[in-house]
């Protein structure tokens, strides 16, 4: 298990983040996927209200990775091959931890493992708005006020569960390694066995705020369908971009190409079962995508096409018309635990 934690880029920040933090002190904080570590406010700001969610988190690999991963022989091997000094002073912490700027000592520190802001975006711009209930007590806030508050939080960089495409991209940004040298030179696996539905509904699930910890609700049947489709396409988007931008034919390219081929077959089968017009159309497009390394530049527009489908599908489908794919979804016994 410890070695697996090293090998798997856990849910975190962005396609760029795995290249290491930007330590320019003058950099303006940004929010959302690809956040700047200087906009991180820290776990305690979230735990104050989300105590029950925090208790779930403490029993996940996300919480433990920052302590378990550095002790792994595999981590040391990767660090040595990459010519780096220490695990906690390297690009490893971009995905295996939550990086935070220490202004007092003018340095980047690792604030926690994969934590709240790794998945929901750096909180500097939204954490106060998100938690203030429009200046009222929680049960006094009107629906209109709550909707306005959520909209303001999202605009300030918060990734909410309803933002399913962005959440999926954020997960995939660490589970599919978009760093050629880390894989080809360092020996880090290019992908994990990540699958959005089974991982989000496994022991990572922390849908227990509104029940005060009494119940950790599983997603509805409709949402499970959407999660399954969105997770596949989010991976396809990144895989095509990674291959298209690769510098050489190596294990990085070969692994990504194999992963894409498998996901393409899977998506085509799911689209056929769904009978959804947009999915069938995208499946037909995927059949035309070639994997020639010499013509890899063509994969960049293919990645953009996948991104367009991902955005449109996640914005328009509520999963209610996709019952045909239910037999293809992971069984609850397969959820990540």
VMD Tcl script that draws the C-alpha trace (Angstrom):
set ca {
  {0.00 0.00 0.00}
  {2.77 2.46 0.86}
  {4.43 1.95 -2.48}
  {1.09 2.40 -4.19}
  {0.72 5.77 -2.55}
  {3.96 6.88 -4.12}
  {3.01 5.54 -7.49}
  {-0.38 7.09 -7.65}
  {-0.71 10.85 -8.13}
  {-3.53 11.54 -5.74}
  {-6.36 13.99 -6.25}
  {-4.97 17.47 -6.16}
  {-4.37 20.55 -8.04}
  {-3.74 20.95 -11.75}
  {-2.18 19.76 -14.93}
  {0.60 22.25 -14.33}
  {1.02 21.69 -10.63}
  {2.85 18.39 -10.97}
  {5.73 20.32 -12.50}
  {6.36 21.82 -9.09}
  {5.26 24.95 -7.23}
  {5.76 28.49 -8.38}
  {7.83 30.00 -5.57}
  {7.86 33.54 -6.92}
  {6.85 35.57 -3.88}
  {5.45 38.35 -6.06}
  {3.03 36.00 -7.82}
  {-0.63 36.93 -7.46}
  {-2.76 34.26 -5.78}
  {-5.05 32.36 -8.12}
  {-7.88 30.01 -7.30}
  {-9.46 26.85 -8.58}
  {-7.56 24.13 -10.40}
  {-3.94 25.15 -10.70}
  {-4.04 27.22 -7.54}
  {-1.12 29.18 -6.20}
  {0.12 27.88 -2.86}
  {0.00 31.45 -1.57}
  {-3.80 31.33 -1.69}
  {-4.03 28.29 0.61}
  {-5.64 29.11 3.97}
  {-5.13 25.70 5.61}
  {-7.15 22.72 6.78}
  {-8.20 24.26 10.10}
  {-10.24 26.93 8.34}
  {-12.40 24.15 6.88}
  {-12.43 21.79 9.86}
  {-13.98 24.46 12.07}
  {-17.33 23.76 10.37}
  {-16.73 20.46 8.58}
  {-15.69 18.33 11.54}
  {-17.51 15.21 10.34}
  {-15.99 15.43 6.88}
  {-12.57 15.83 8.46}
  {-13.03 12.62 10.43}
  {-13.72 10.75 7.18}
  {-10.67 12.36 5.57}
  {-8.37 11.23 8.37}
  {-9.05 7.61 7.45}
  {-8.16 7.98 3.77}
  {-4.94 7.66 1.79}
  {-5.30 11.35 0.99}
  {-4.64 12.17 4.63}
  {-1.84 9.63 5.10}
  {0.10 10.08 1.88}
  {2.31 12.92 3.09}
  {3.64 10.79 5.96}
  {3.58 7.36 4.30}
  {4.93 8.32 0.89}
  {8.32 9.78 1.96}
  {9.16 6.56 3.82}
  {8.71 4.41 0.75}
  {11.81 2.96 -0.96}
  {10.10 3.66 -4.28}
  {9.87 7.36 -3.44}
  {13.59 7.46 -2.67}
  {14.31 5.69 -5.94}
  {12.30 8.23 -7.93}
  {13.89 11.16 -6.11}
  {17.39 9.83 -6.83}
  {16.65 9.29 -10.52}
  {15.25 12.80 -10.80}
  {18.30 14.31 -9.09}
  {16.25 15.81 -6.28}
  {17.19 16.11 -2.60}
  {14.20 15.20 -0.47}
  {10.66 14.03 -1.11}
  {9.16 16.91 0.85}
  {11.23 19.44 -1.06}
  {10.28 18.32 -4.55}
  {7.52 18.15 -7.12}
  {6.14 15.14 -5.22}
  {4.27 17.39 -2.80}
  {2.30 19.02 -5.59}
  {0.12 15.91 -5.76}
  {0.93 14.11 -2.51}
  {0.39 17.13 -0.28}
  {-1.08 20.60 0.12}
  {1.57 23.26 -0.39}
  {1.26 26.51 1.55}
  {3.38 29.64 1.57}
  {5.02 30.56 4.88}
  {5.33 34.33 4.60}
  {7.18 34.62 7.91}
  {10.04 32.43 6.71}
  {9.63 33.24 3.02}
  {9.33 29.61 1.95}
  {6.91 26.97 0.78}
  {5.81 24.39 3.33}
  {3.68 21.26 3.13}
  {0.57 22.08 5.10}
  {-1.07 18.64 5.00}
  {-1.64 15.62 2.81}
  {-4.16 15.83 -0.01}
  {-6.65 18.01 1.82}
  {-9.73 20.21 1.43}
  {-8.15 22.84 -0.80}
  {-6.38 20.25 -2.93}
  {-9.79 19.17 -4.15}
  {-11.94 22.28 -3.73}
  {-9.47 24.98 -4.72}
  {-7.34 27.39 -2.69}
  {-9.63 29.14 -0.25}
  {-8.29 32.64 0.15}
  {-10.91 34.11 -2.17}
  {-13.94 32.09 -1.09}
  {-13.64 30.49 2.34}
  {-15.26 33.42 4.21}
  {-18.07 33.89 1.71}
  {-18.69 30.14 1.63}
  {-19.11 29.85 5.39}
  {-20.89 33.02 6.42}
  {-24.50 32.05 5.48}
  {-25.09 35.53 4.06}
  {-24.36 37.02 7.46}
  {-27.15 35.04 9.14}
  {-27.59 31.86 11.06}
  {-27.64 28.78 8.81}
  {-31.38 28.12 9.15}
  {-32.23 31.81 8.56}
  {-30.64 32.12 5.13}
  {-33.15 32.16 2.26}
  {-32.79 29.93 -0.79}
  {-32.09 32.99 -2.93}
  {-29.37 34.16 -0.54}
  {-27.79 30.71 -0.47}
  {-27.80 30.52 -4.27}
  {-26.13 33.93 -4.44}
  {-23.53 32.83 -1.89}
  {-22.70 29.66 -3.81}
  {-22.40 31.60 -7.04}
  {-20.02 34.07 -5.39}
  {-17.96 31.22 -3.93}
  {-17.64 29.56 -7.31}
  {-16.67 32.84 -8.96}
  {-13.92 33.23 -6.33}
  {-12.45 29.82 -7.18}
  {-14.28 27.25 -5.09}
  {-14.78 23.86 -6.70}
  {-18.18 22.61 -5.55}
  {-19.58 19.10 -6.11}
  {-22.03 20.47 -8.68}
  {-19.05 21.51 -10.84}
  {-18.59 17.94 -11.93}
  {-16.38 18.54 -15.00}
  {-13.93 20.72 -13.07}
  {-13.88 18.31 -10.14}
  {-13.11 15.44 -12.51}
  {-10.32 17.37 -14.22}
  {-8.87 18.21 -10.84}
  {-8.83 14.54 -9.83}
  {-7.36 13.41 -13.14}
  {-4.65 16.06 -13.00}
  {-2.83 13.94 -10.44}
  {-4.07 10.47 -11.31}
  {-2.83 10.85 -14.89}
  {0.74 12.13 -14.72}
  {1.29 14.97 -17.18}
  {5.04 15.13 -16.56}
  {7.10 13.22 -19.08}
  {10.42 13.32 -17.23}
  {8.87 12.10 -13.98}
  {7.69 8.97 -15.77}
  {10.40 8.39 -18.39}
  {13.36 9.27 -16.15}
  {12.08 8.98 -12.60}
  {10.19 5.75 -13.12}
  {6.91 7.07 -11.70}
  {3.93 5.22 -13.23}
  {2.14 7.31 -15.85}
  {-1.37 6.51 -14.61}
  {-3.14 5.00 -11.63}
  {-6.18 2.74 -11.69}
  {-8.34 5.75 -10.88}
  {-12.02 5.71 -11.82}
  {-14.10 8.68 -10.72}
  {-17.31 6.94 -9.69}
  {-15.80 4.12 -7.63}
  {-13.21 6.37 -5.99}
  {-15.56 9.24 -5.16}
  {-18.15 6.86 -3.68}
  {-15.63 4.79 -1.72}
  {-13.87 5.81 1.46}
  {-13.19 9.29 0.05}
  {-16.91 10.05 0.24}
  {-17.72 12.72 2.83}
  {-21.29 13.73 2.06}
  {-22.19 14.09 5.72}
  {-22.34 17.81 6.51}
  {-26.11 18.24 6.35}
  {-26.75 15.17 8.51}
  {-24.26 16.24 11.18}
  {-22.29 13.09 10.56}
  {-25.23 10.73 11.05}
  {-25.23 9.62 7.41}
  {-22.58 9.67 4.68}
  {-24.85 9.72 1.66}
  {-24.01 7.87 -1.55}
  {-24.70 9.64 -4.83}
  {-28.04 9.12 -6.53}
  {-28.37 6.67 -9.43}
  {-28.54 9.61 -11.84}
  {-25.40 11.24 -10.51}
  {-23.50 7.95 -10.56}
  {-24.13 7.68 -14.29}
  {-22.84 11.17 -14.91}
  {-19.79 10.59 -12.72}
  {-18.92 7.48 -14.66}
  {-19.10 9.16 -18.07}
  {-17.44 12.40 -16.98}
  {-14.57 10.54 -15.33}
  {-13.78 8.64 -18.51}
  {-13.84 11.71 -20.72}
  {-11.76 13.80 -18.31}
  {-9.04 11.15 -18.54}
  {-9.32 10.98 -22.32}
  {-8.87 14.75 -22.53}
  {-5.64 14.68 -20.52}
  {-4.23 11.54 -22.12}
  {-4.56 12.95 -25.63}
  {-2.95 16.21 -24.59}
  {-0.09 14.39 -22.84}
  {0.72 12.25 -25.87}
  {0.33 15.18 -28.24}
  {2.85 17.24 -26.28}
  {5.36 14.44 -25.61}
  {8.98 14.86 -26.67}
  {9.95 11.25 -27.38}
  {8.53 7.78 -27.84}
  {8.98 6.27 -24.40}
  {7.17 4.51 -21.56}
  {5.26 7.72 -20.83}
  {3.76 7.80 -24.32}
  {3.20 4.05 -24.55}
  {1.37 3.86 -21.23}
  {-0.82 6.85 -22.00}
  {-1.61 5.45 -25.45}
  {-2.63 2.08 -23.99}
  {-4.78 3.77 -21.37}
  {-6.49 5.88 -24.04}
  {-7.16 2.83 -26.23}
  {-8.81 1.02 -23.32}
  {-10.90 4.03 -22.34}
  {-11.96 4.59 -25.94}
  {-13.31 1.02 -26.17}
  {-15.02 1.47 -22.82}
  {-16.64 4.75 -23.81}
  {-17.86 3.38 -27.15}
  {-19.57 0.51 -25.30}
  {-21.12 2.87 -22.76}
  {-22.32 5.24 -25.48}
  {-24.00 2.35 -27.32}
  {-25.77 1.25 -24.14}
  {-26.83 4.80 -23.32}
  {-28.43 5.55 -26.71}
  {-27.58 9.18 -25.89}
  {-27.17 11.14 -29.11}
  {-24.29 13.31 -27.92}
  {-22.39 10.33 -26.50}
  {-22.89 8.33 -29.69}
  {-21.62 11.25 -31.75}
  {-18.52 11.63 -29.57}
  {-17.93 7.86 -29.70}
  {-17.92 8.03 -33.48}
  {-15.39 10.84 -33.31}
  {-13.12 8.85 -30.99}
  {-13.03 6.04 -33.55}
  {-11.30 8.44 -35.96}
  {-8.53 9.43 -33.56}
  {-5.19 7.92 -34.60}
  {-2.30 7.27 -32.23}
  {0.65 7.74 -34.56}
  {3.48 9.33 -32.60}
  {4.78 11.05 -35.75}
  {1.40 12.72 -36.17}
  {0.90 13.39 -32.46}
  {0.19 17.10 -32.99}
  {-3.25 16.04 -34.23}
  {-4.02 14.82 -30.72}
  {-4.04 18.36 -29.35}
  {-7.26 19.35 -31.17}
  {-8.63 15.90 -30.31}
  {-8.03 16.69 -26.64}
  {-9.86 19.99 -27.06}
  {-12.75 18.16 -28.71}
  {-12.93 15.87 -25.67}
  {-12.91 18.90 -23.40}
  {-15.78 20.48 -25.31}
  {-17.83 17.31 -25.03}
  {-17.00 17.06 -21.32}
  {-18.17 20.61 -20.62}
  {-21.35 20.27 -22.67}
  {-22.28 16.85 -21.31}
  {-21.72 17.78 -17.67}
  {-23.76 20.97 -18.12}
  {-26.73 19.37 -19.86}
  {-27.05 15.80 -18.61}
  {-28.61 15.01 -15.24}
  {-28.23 11.28 -15.80}
  {-31.97 10.58 -15.81}
  {-31.97 9.31 -19.40}
  {-28.87 7.11 -19.01}
  {-30.38 4.09 -17.24}
  {-29.14 1.93 -20.09}
  {-25.58 2.12 -18.75}
  {-26.40 0.95 -15.23}
  {-25.21 -2.61 -15.87}
  {-21.81 -1.23 -16.92}
  {-21.22 0.82 -13.78}
  {-18.85 -0.44 -11.07}
  {-20.59 -2.47 -8.40}
  {-20.49 -0.92 -4.91}
  {-18.26 -3.81 -3.86}
  {-15.67 -2.38 -6.28}
  {-15.64 1.08 -4.74}
  {-12.23 2.26 -3.57}
  {-11.67 1.55 0.12}
}
mol new
graphics top color blue
foreach p $ca { graphics top sphere $p radius 0.5 }
foreach p [lrange $ca 0 end-1] q [lrange $ca 1 end] { graphics top cylinder $p $q radius 0.2 }
display resetview
